[in-house]
Amino acid sequence: MAKSESAVDFRMMSEALAMDEELDGVDLRVFLFLFSRLDFETYTRVEQREVAESLKRHKVHVSRSIRKLKAKKMIIEATPRIGRSPSYVLNAKYGK
């Protein structure tokens, strides 16, 4: 994906994210943290413990937020899982 396409995808994704009334502040913070680690093409392993510690939140809250983000198809989990921690990729089609 070209760099300019990524910027357009991010703008569309950001607008859809901001307009989603079902997401709360923790969900948005978790998404932003994941966005800083993930891209639209390569699955990247992310430990919920790391997210929780970085955001100073309980792991159960991070887990709930990740479930919401997956349900809304904002992030896609790799299957089958490699190791204990899941791998995710951003969904470039979210917000389009």
N, C-alpha and C positions, 0 to 999 in steps of 0.2 A: 504494500500500500504506500503510495507516495506521501511525502510529508504534508502537502497541502490537503490531501484527502483526509489525513488524520486530524488536521485542525478543524475541518468542516465536520467530521464525525464527532469530535469533542464538543463543538458548539451545539450541535443538534442534541447530543446526549445530555449536555449540561442543561439545556432548556427543558427537556423532558423530565430530567431529574428535579429541577426546581419547581416544576408544576405539579409533581406527584404528591398529592395530599396524604397518601398512605405512609410516606416515609417520614421518620422523625429525625431529630438532630444527630442521634447516635448512628442511625443508618447512613446519613450523609457523610459523617466523619469516617465511618468504616469504608464507604465507597471511595472517598478521597484518598484514604490510605492505600486501598487496593489499586486505585488508579495510578498512584505514584510508583507502584511495583509492576503492574501488568501492562501488556500491550494488546493489540488487536489480532496478533498472529501466533505468538508463541505462548504455550501454556507455561505458567510459572507457579512453582510450589510456594504456598503461603501457609504459615502456621498460625492458627487462631490465637495461640498463646502470645506470639510475637505482636500481633495486632492489639490484643487486649493490654499487654504491658505498655506498648507505645502510646496508646490512647488513654491509659489509666482507667480502663473499664473492666468490668468483670467479663470473664470468658463467655459466660452464658448470654450476655448482652451482645457480644460480638457474633456469637453463633446464631442468635436470632436475626441479627441484621444481615448476615451472609445468607441465611435461608430466604429472607425477603428479597435480597438482590438477585438470587438465583431464580426465585419464583417469578420475578418481573423480567427475567432474561436479560438483566444488565450485565451479569457475568455468567460464564458458562464453565462448569466443572468438567475436567477431563475424566473420561471413563475408559478403561478401568483405572482406579487409583494406583499410583506408583508409590509404595511406601505408606507411611502413616498419615502424612499431611496431603490434603488435596491440592491439585493444580488447577488454576483458573486462567481464563483469557477474557478480555473485554469483548462484549458483543457489539460489533460495529453496526449492526442493524437496529440497535435500541435507539429509539427517538426518531426514526425515519418514517 
